[in-house]
Amino acid sequence: MQHMAKKGKTPVSTQTVKRQAAESSAKTHASRSGVSKTFWIDDDLDAALNRYLKSQKVKQQQTAVFNAALEAFLAAAGFWPPKETK
């Protein structure tokens, strides 16, 4: 399912995410855990992400880059790592 592009945003389709996850999982993971998210990012962020991924000698999946960036963001805000619950 492709969403209509909003001005200044790059669509991330559910179909593309599912296909990429399935391909990645088949190549690198016996099974994948987690939650699938679909969201919009600005065109300039998409371009920067693509430049970053292309510049890496060891190729990384977008998911790994997003996870690392989100963890760093949440850690700076005091929400990562998760606190143990009693």
C-alpha positions in Angstrom: 0.0 0.0 0.0 1.7 3.2 -1.1 0.6 6.4 0.6 0.3 9.6 -1.4 3.4 11.7 -0.9 3.0 14.8 1.1 4.9 17.9 0.0 8.5 17.6 1.4 8.0 14.1 2.6 9.2 10.8 1.3 6.7 8.0 1.7 7.6 4.7 3.3 5.1 2.2 2.1 3.9 -0.7 4.2 4.5 -3.1 1.4 8.1 -1.9 0.9 8.8 -2.2 4.6 7.2 -5.7 4.8 9.2 -6.8 1.7 12.5 -5.4 3.0 11.9 -6.8 6.4 11.2 -10.2 4.9 14.2 -10.1 2.7 16.5 -8.9 5.5 15.0 -11.5 7.9 15.5 -14.3 5.4 19.2 -13.2 4.8 20.3 -12.4 8.3 17.8 -13.5 10.9 16.3 -16.9 11.8 13.4 -14.9 13.3 12.8 -11.2 13.9 11.3 -9.6 16.9 10.0 -6.1 17.3 7.2 -3.9 16.0 6.9 -2.6 12.5 6.4 1.2 12.2 5.4 3.2 9.1 6.1 6.9 9.1 7.0 9.9 6.9 10.4 11.5 6.9 11.4 14.8 5.3 13.1 14.5 1.8 16.3 16.1 3.1 16.5 13.5 5.9 15.9 10.7 3.4 18.7 12.0 1.2 21.1 12.3 4.1 20.2 8.8 5.2 20.8 7.4 1.8 24.2 9.2 1.5 25.2 7.8 4.9 24.2 4.3 4.0 26.1 4.5 0.7 29.2 5.9 2.4 29.6 2.9 4.7 32.2 0.2 3.9 30.2 -2.3 5.8 26.6 -2.0 4.5 23.9 -1.5 7.1 20.2 -2.0 7.0 18.1 1.1 7.5 16.5 -0.6 10.4 19.8 -0.8 12.3 20.5 2.9 11.6 17.0 3.9 12.8 17.3 1.8 15.9 20.8 3.3 16.8 19.5 6.9 16.2 16.3 6.3 18.1 18.2 4.8 21.1 20.6 7.8 21.1 17.7 10.2 21.0 15.8 8.5 23.8 19.0 8.1 25.9 19.6 11.8 25.6 16.0 12.5 26.8 16.4 10.0 29.7 14.1 7.3 28.4 16.7 4.7 27.3 17.6 2.1 28.4 14.3 1.0 29.8 14.0 1.0 33.5 13.4 -2.4 35.2 9.9 -2.8 36.6 9.3 -4.5 39.9 
